[in-house]
Amino acid sequence: MGKVSRIAVGDKPWLFPLVALVLVIAIFMFLASQVAAFAGGKIITPAEFEQRLNIIQFSYDLQFEETPNYQTDFARQNRRQVLSQLAEEHFLLQAAAGLASQEEQAEYASQLLDWLKNNLFPGKGIDYQETLAKYHLDESTLNVYFGNNLLLTRLHEQVTAEVTVSEEEAKTYYEEHRASFDQPEMIKVAHILVAEQAEAEMVLKEILQGADFALLAKQYSLDSESAEQGGTLQWFSRGQMEPKFEEAAFALQPGQISPIIATSHGYHIIRAEGRDPAKEQTFEKVSKQAHERALALKQDLAWNTYRQQVRGRRLILLLAR
């Protein structure tokens, strides 16, 4: 009967780093399941991180869901940045302590929630609650988030209160960013939006036979806001509308009617109303905007410098992926 040899760790020195690596990985995986990040002495749990991701996506969707470059998973695509900001926020809120009372925070949060319900969900209380549930949120969570935002806003105001911009600085900013001040080509159009192509074909036929475009917009268009104005939209530049709509609209000369244009909203018939060519803007015309932008840039620099000072040598360890 042969002897069974026993492997001695001492005979295999390469096992030591391998075992240590396995242990480190196991510990890291365990911590990552229990802790999203360490911020100084505070533990940020995966549940807190998930809640912040939901708030960010909720806010993003309210603002950008109807825009051309909308991202369905914006928050998760930026999850590391969100987690880093959440960890940093712990130190900023410590610095902001006392800048607003609990009563002020509660009142501020209440006003924001009322605005949210009345302006984005008017007369649709059920839709509002269903939307919150979709993001696994409730009003108590948003109250805390909005209340903390008041503290951070006041801290930002305190840090940037002494930042000013001279006339020379504004002119320098203008010269360095001259193209951004130029007015882009703008157009104004009217449109009629319907749900079915057959209906769009019927409406287009009436228009081509001489029917009044504005009256047809009021009668048929699903875009109730513009329909009240005979289908007329506000002036817009490139990049503001859905690509197919924009391409068709910019191809028209004033007075021309488009063929039927299919977009994610339905079927459009577009009439060109006006065109304003691109224009260069002198400093005198845009001095106010130049001052505002230059000031915002200096304020951002001051705020970012302050954030780095607050973080200092404090430990921030991000574990969640």
Contacts in CASP RR format, 6 or more apart in sequence:
PFRMAT RR
TARGET T0000
AUTHOR 0000-0000-0000
METHOD contacts of the structure
MODEL  1
MGKVSRIAVGDKPWLFPLVALVLVIAIFMFLASQVAAFAGGKIITPAEFE
QRLNIIQFSYDLQFEETPNYQTDFARQNRRQVLSQLAEEHFLLQAAAGLA
SQEEQAEYASQLLDWLKNNLFPGKGIDYQETLAKYHLDESTLNVYFGNNL
LLTRLHEQVTAEVTVSEEEAKTYYEEHRASFDQPEMIKVAHILVAEQAEA
EMVLKEILQGADFALLAKQYSLDSESAEQGGTLQWFSRGQMEPKFEEAAF
ALQPGQISPIIATSHGYHIIRAEGRDPAKEQTFEKVSKQAHERALALKQD
LAWNTYRQQVRGRRLILLLAR
9 15 0 8 1.000
9 16 0 8 1.000
28 319 0 8 1.000
31 319 0 8 1.000
32 319 0 8 1.000
32 320 0 8 1.000
32 321 0 8 1.000
33 46 0 8 1.000
34 45 0 8 1.000
34 46 0 8 1.000
35 43 0 8 1.000
35 44 0 8 1.000
35 45 0 8 1.000
35 46 0 8 1.000
35 319 0 8 1.000
36 44 0 8 1.000
36 45 0 8 1.000
36 46 0 8 1.000
36 48 0 8 1.000
36 49 0 8 1.000
36 83 0 8 1.000
36 318 0 8 1.000
36 319 0 8 1.000
36 320 0 8 1.000
37 43 0 8 1.000
37 44 0 8 1.000
37 49 0 8 1.000
37 83 0 8 1.000
37 86 0 8 1.000
37 87 0 8 1.000
37 316 0 8 1.000
37 317 0 8 1.000
37 318 0 8 1.000
37 319 0 8 1.000
37 320 0 8 1.000
38 44 0 8 1.000
38 87 0 8 1.000
38 315 0 8 1.000
38 316 0 8 1.000
38 317 0 8 1.000
38 319 0 8 1.000
39 86 0 8 1.000
39 87 0 8 1.000
39 88 0 8 1.000
39 90 0 8 1.000
39 91 0 8 1.000
39 314 0 8 1.000
39 315 0 8 1.000
39 316 0 8 1.000
40 90 0 8 1.000
40 91 0 8 1.000
40 314 0 8 1.000
40 315 0 8 1.000
40 316 0 8 1.000
41 315 0 8 1.000
42 90 0 8 1.000
44 83 0 8 1.000
44 86 0 8 1.000
44 87 0 8 1.000
44 90 0 8 1.000
46 320 0 8 1.000
48 86 0 8 1.000
49 82 0 8 1.000
49 83 0 8 1.000
49 86 0 8 1.000
49 320 0 8 1.000
50 136 0 8 1.000
51 136 0 8 1.000
51 137 0 8 1.000
51 141 0 8 1.000
52 82 0 8 1.000
52 83 0 8 1.000
52 86 0 8 1.000
53 75 0 8 1.000
53 76 0 8 1.000
53 79 0 8 1.000
53 82 0 8 1.000
54 75 0 8 1.000
54 135 0 8 1.000
54 136 0 8 1.000
54 137 0 8 1.000
55 135 0 8 1.000
55 137 0 8 1.000
55 141 0 8 1.000
55 142 0 8 1.000
55 145 0 8 1.000
56 74 0 8 1.000
56 75 0 8 1.000
56 78 0 8 1.000
56 82 0 8 1.000
57 73 0 8 1.000
57 74 0 8 1.000
57 75 0 8 1.000
57 76 0 8 1.000
57 135 0 8 1.000
58 131 0 8 1.000
58 132 0 8 1.000
58 135 0 8 1.000
58 137 0 8 1.000
60 71 0 8 1.000
60 74 0 8 1.000
60 75 0 8 1.000
62 116 0 8 1.000
62 120 0 8 1.000
64 70 0 8 1.000
64 71 0 8 1.000
64 74 0 8 1.000
68 239 0 8 1.000
68 241 0 8 1.000
68 242 0 8 1.000
68 243 0 8 1.000
71 77 0 8 1.000
75 82 0 8 1.000
79 320 0 8 1.000
79 321 0 8 1.000
80 318 0 8 1.000
83 318 0 8 1.000
83 320 0 8 1.000
84 316 0 8 1.000
84 318 0 8 1.000
87 316 0 8 1.000
87 318 0 8 1.000
88 307 0 8 1.000
88 310 0 8 1.000
88 311 0 8 1.000
88 316 0 8 1.000
89 148 0 8 1.000
89 152 0 8 1.000
91 310 0 8 1.000
91 311 0 8 1.000
91 314 0 8 1.000
92 152 0 8 1.000
92 155 0 8 1.000
92 307 0 8 1.000
92 310 0 8 1.000
93 148 0 8 1.000
93 151 0 8 1.000
93 152 0 8 1.000
95 155 0 8 1.000
95 310 0 8 1.000
96 151 0 8 1.000
96 152 0 8 1.000
96 154 0 8 1.000
96 155 0 8 1.000
97 151 0 8 1.000
98 151 0 8 1.000
99 151 0 8 1.000
99 154 0 8 1.000
99 155 0 8 1.000
99 158 0 8 1.000
100 108 0 8 1.000
100 147 0 8 1.000
100 150 0 8 1.000
100 151 0 8 1.000
100 154 0 8 1.000
104 150 0 8 1.000
105 146 0 8 1.000
105 147 0 8 1.000
105 148 0 8 1.000
105 150 0 8 1.000
105 151 0 8 1.000
106 143 0 8 1.000
106 147 0 8 1.000
108 146 0 8 1.000
108 147 0 8 1.000
108 149 0 8 1.000
108 150 0 8 1.000
109 142 0 8 1.000
109 143 0 8 1.000
109 144 0 8 1.000
109 145 0 8 1.000
109 146 0 8 1.000
109 147 0 8 1.000
109 150 0 8 1.000
110 143 0 8 1.000
112 142 0 8 1.000
112 146 0 8 1.000
113 139 0 8 1.000
113 142 0 8 1.000
113 143 0 8 1.000
113 146 0 8 1.000
116 128 0 8 1.000
117 125 0 8 1.000
117 128 0 8 1.000
121 127 0 8 1.000
121 128 0 8 1.000
121 131 0 8 1.000
132 138 0 8 1.000
132 139 0 8 1.000
132 142 0 8 1.000
156 303 0 8 1.000
159 302 0 8 1.000
159 303 0 8 1.000
159 306 0 8 1.000
160 299 0 8 1.000
160 302 0 8 1.000
160 303 0 8 1.000
163 295 0 8 1.000
163 298 0 8 1.000
163 299 0 8 1.000
163 302 0 8 1.000
164 295 0 8 1.000
165 173 0 8 1.000
165 291 0 8 1.000
165 294 0 8 1.000
165 295 0 8 1.000
165 298 0 8 1.000
169 294 0 8 1.000
169 298 0 8 1.000
170 287 0 8 1.000
170 290 0 8 1.000
170 291 0 8 1.000
170 294 0 8 1.000
171 283 0 8 1.000
171 290 0 8 1.000
172 294 0 8 1.000
173 290 0 8 1.000
173 293 0 8 1.000
173 294 0 8 1.000
173 297 0 8 1.000
174 181 0 8 1.000
174 283 0 8 1.000
174 286 0 8 1.000
174 287 0 8 1.000
174 290 0 8 1.000
177 293 0 8 1.000
178 280 0 8 1.000
181 281 0 8 1.000
181 286 0 8 1.000
181 289 0 8 1.000
181 290 0 8 1.000
182 278 0 8 1.000
182 279 0 8 1.000
182 280 0 8 1.000
182 281 0 8 1.000
183 276 0 8 1.000
183 278 0 8 1.000
183 279 0 8 1.000
183 281 0 8 1.000
184 237 0 8 1.000
184 238 0 8 1.000
184 278 0 8 1.000
185 237 0 8 1.000
185 238 0 8 1.000
185 250 0 8 1.000
185 275 0 8 1.000
185 276 0 8 1.000
185 277 0 8 1.000
185 278 0 8 1.000
186 235 0 8 1.000
186 236 0 8 1.000
186 237 0 8 1.000
186 275 0 8 1.000
186 276 0 8 1.000
187 235 0 8 1.000
187 236 0 8 1.000
187 237 0 8 1.000
187 249 0 8 1.000
187 250 0 8 1.000
187 252 0 8 1.000
187 272 0 8 1.000
187 273 0 8 1.000
187 274 0 8 1.000
187 275 0 8 1.000
187 276 0 8 1.000
188 232 0 8 1.000
188 233 0 8 1.000
188 234 0 8 1.000
188 235 0 8 1.000
188 236 0 8 1.000
188 272 0 8 1.000
188 273 0 8 1.000
188 274 0 8 1.000
188 275 0 8 1.000
189 232 0 8 1.000
189 233 0 8 1.000
189 249 0 8 1.000
189 252 0 8 1.000
189 270 0 8 1.000
189 271 0 8 1.000
189 272 0 8 1.000
189 273 0 8 1.000
189 274 0 8 1.000
190 213 0 8 1.000
190 214 0 8 1.000
190 217 0 8 1.000
190 226 0 8 1.000
190 229 0 8 1.000
190 230 0 8 1.000
190 231 0 8 1.000
190 232 0 8 1.000
190 233 0 8 1.000
190 270 0 8 1.000
190 271 0 8 1.000
190 273 0 8 1.000
191 217 0 8 1.000
191 221 0 8 1.000
191 223 0 8 1.000
191 226 0 8 1.000
191 231 0 8 1.000
191 233 0 8 1.000
191 245 0 8 1.000
191 268 0 8 1.000
191 269 0 8 1.000
191 270 0 8 1.000
191 271 0 8 1.000
192 200 0 8 1.000
192 203 0 8 1.000
192 213 0 8 1.000
192 216 0 8 1.000
192 217 0 8 1.000
192 220 0 8 1.000
192 221 0 8 1.000
192 227 0 8 1.000
192 231 0 8 1.000
192 268 0 8 1.000
192 269 0 8 1.000
193 221 0 8 1.000
193 222 0 8 1.000
193 223 0 8 1.000
193 265 0 8 1.000
193 266 0 8 1.000
193 267 0 8 1.000
193 268 0 8 1.000
194 200 0 8 1.000
194 203 0 8 1.000
194 220 0 8 1.000
194 221 0 8 1.000
194 222 0 8 1.000
194 266 0 8 1.000
194 267 0 8 1.000
195 222 0 8 1.000
195 266 0 8 1.000
195 267 0 8 1.000
196 267 0 8 1.000
197 260 0 8 1.000
197 262 0 8 1.000
197 267 0 8 1.000
199 220 0 8 1.000
199 267 0 8 1.000
200 260 0 8 1.000
200 267 0 8 1.000
200 268 0 8 1.000
200 269 0 8 1.000
201 260 0 8 1.000
203 216 0 8 1.000
203 220 0 8 1.000
203 269 0 8 1.000
204 257 0 8 1.000
204 259 0 8 1.000
204 260 0 8 1.000
204 269 0 8 1.000
206 216 0 8 1.000
207 213 0 8 1.000
207 216 0 8 1.000
207 257 0 8 1.000
207 269 0 8 1.000
207 271 0 8 1.000
208 257 0 8 1.000
213 230 0 8 1.000
213 231 0 8 1.000
213 257 0 8 1.000
213 271 0 8 1.000
214 230 0 8 1.000
214 231 0 8 1.000
214 232 0 8 1.000
215 230 0 8 1.000
217 226 0 8 1.000
217 227 0 8 1.000
217 230 0 8 1.000
217 231 0 8 1.000
218 227 0 8 1.000
218 228 0 8 1.000
218 230 0 8 1.000
218 231 0 8 1.000
221 227 0 8 1.000
221 230 0 8 1.000
221 231 0 8 1.000
222 265 0 8 1.000
222 266 0 8 1.000
223 231 0 8 1.000
226 232 0 8 1.000
226 233 0 8 1.000
232 273 0 8 1.000
235 276 0 8 1.000
238 246 0 8 1.000
238 250 0 8 1.000
239 246 0 8 1.000
240 246 0 8 1.000
241 249 0 8 1.000
242 263 0 8 1.000
242 264 0 8 1.000
242 265 0 8 1.000
244 261 0 8 1.000
244 262 0 8 1.000
244 263 0 8 1.000
245 261 0 8 1.000
245 263 0 8 1.000
245 268 0 8 1.000
245 270 0 8 1.000
248 258 0 8 1.000
248 259 0 8 1.000
248 261 0 8 1.000
248 268 0 8 1.000
248 270 0 8 1.000
249 258 0 8 1.000
249 270 0 8 1.000
249 272 0 8 1.000
251 258 0 8 1.000
252 258 0 8 1.000
252 270 0 8 1.000
252 271 0 8 1.000
252 272 0 8 1.000
253 272 0 8 1.000
253 275 0 8 1.000
254 272 0 8 1.000
254 273 0 8 1.000
254 274 0 8 1.000
254 275 0 8 1.000
255 271 0 8 1.000
255 272 0 8 1.000
255 273 0 8 1.000
256 271 0 8 1.000
256 272 0 8 1.000
257 269 0 8 1.000
257 270 0 8 1.000
257 271 0 8 1.000
258 268 0 8 1.000
258 269 0 8 1.000
258 270 0 8 1.000
258 271 0 8 1.000
260 267 0 8 1.000
260 268 0 8 1.000
260 269 0 8 1.000
261 267 0 8 1.000
261 268 0 8 1.000
261 269 0 8 1.000
261 270 0 8 1.000
262 268 0 8 1.000
283 290 0 8 1.000
END
